[in-house]
Amino acid sequence: MLAIDKRTKRSFVFFLIPDFTMVAFATAIEPLRLANRMLGYPAYQWRLASVDGRPVAASNGVEVAVNTSLEDERRMLMGSERPSMAVVCSGVNIESYANRTVFAWLREEYHRGVAIGGLCTGAHVLAAAGLLSGKRCAIHWENLPGFEEAFPKATPIADLFEIDQNIYTCAGGTASLDMMLKLIGEDFDDNLVNRVCEQALTDRVRAPTDRQRLPLRARLGVQNSKVLSIIEVMEANLSEPLSLVEIADEADLSRRQIERLFRTEMGRSPARYYLEIRLDRARHLLLQSSLPVVDVAVACGFVSASHFSKCYRELYGRSPQQERAERKALPQGAPVLAA
């Protein structure tokens, strides 16, 4: 292992967890490499680690060799090779990850002044290690429902990335690039960031508060602003659904107008659409948490588990219990939700 260069601004340990997301991992390292290339010296250094020092397979099946084990990292924490930041790289199936040794190592790094980061679903690991209580964090939008239920003391934000004191989290995908460019800008200046962007063929650094998902207009192919605003109200009130009367008051429309708009734009009634997005949230919770089915039902605004199960089966062709059982039967590394 190379010693930290005196000119190095930051040194990173990227800790790989099985099924980590390759795009988030690659877009975290590449801007560091490009910055070094533009500067002509190693301003950023990094190494890769795993629990046992053996290669780790990403969710796409590609195995990545590492430099160190957890035991090595613990030893280096006390010497000159201590990193500036330890970054957890994870991806699908993170809800089943529970390695107390890893959690203890992360706490040790944090308490010794090392910044802690999480890419994609890495916030889940940091929260399980007890590092996100009272902290803002970012996690991939698909994992937000399960995360909120599992870690009520954390404050997940649907942003691209979040920096709360010495904790750095990003939602994954190309948001890793934005977070790293933010760090490079803090260490140097906008000129270097722009040069890195040119090399990476990206035209701007997105702000942390930029949305993760496509706007509703693009995602749903709906142009009517009234319908879009009503859907936003629905999505903000899933655990305690509003009545159509309340929605109509909010939208300053009559019930009949809303019914007609949804039939025209969405091909179904507003009540049916509202039910579908509540069931979609329920599916995320079933696949990403260990909440009892009755608690999932309550979290998605259903008055009883039996009514929830009936609606779920009608939409997905299987019961909530069958959905969860099928998830457990998936081969290791298979995604639990369609990408």
C-alpha positions, 0 to 999 in steps of 0.5 A: 500500500502506497503511503499518502502523498504530502500533496494529497488533498483527500484519501478515500477507502471505498468499502464494497458490499456484495451487489453494490451498484457499479455506476455509482461506484465508477462515477465516484472514482472517475472524477478523482482520477480526472482531477489528478490527471488535470493537476498532474499529481495525486491530489486524490488517492483511494483504495478498495476494501472488503470484509475479507480482502477478497474480490466483491461482485457488483449487482451486474455480476462483475467482480472487483478486486480490492486492496485491503481487508477490514483487518487491514483498515483497522490497523491503518486507522492508527497510522499514516495511511488513515483515510480522509473518508471511508465510503460504503458502496452498496446497491440492491438487497441492502435490507438483508445486510447485517454485519456487526463487524462492519458497523463497528468499523464504521463507528470507529472510523467516524469517532476518530475523525474520518468522514463517512460516506454512502453511495446509492443505498449506503445510507442504509448501512450507515443508519444500521451502524447508528451513524445517522440519528438526527442526520440528513441523508440521501438514498435512492428514491426506490429505497426511501419507503423502506428506509423511512420505516426502518430508521425513523431517527434519520432524516432522509431527503429525496435529494441527489446528495446530502452533506451533514457535518462529517457524513456524506451520502448520495442517491447513487447513479450519476449523483456520485459524480455530482457529490465528488465534483462538489468536494473537488470544488471545495478543495480547489476551484470551479476551473478544475471542476469545469475541466473535469466536467469537460473530460467526463462529457457532462455540462454541469454540476447538479445541485444537491437539491436537484430531483432524483426522479424525472418530473411528473410531467415527463415520467407520466407523459401528462401535460395537464397542470391540474392533474399533475398538482393533484397527483403531487397532493396524492403522493404526499398523502399516502399513509392518511389518504385524502377524500376526493372532496378534500382533494377537490378543495385543494385543487379548487375544482369540483369532484366532477371536474377531477373525475373527468380530468383523470378519465381523460388524462390517466384513463382511470378514476382518481380513486383508482389512481390513488389506490394504485400509487398507495399499493406501489408504496406498499410493494416497496415496503414489502420488498425492502423491509421486514414490517408485518403485513398489517403495518405495511397496510397501515403505513399505506392508508388501509384500514384493515389487512384483509382489505389491503390484501384484497386490493393488492391481489387484484392489482398484482395477481398475488397476495402480500405474503406471496410477494414477500415469499417470492422475494426470499426465493430470489437468487442472491444478487437478483434485484427485488424491483424492476429497474 
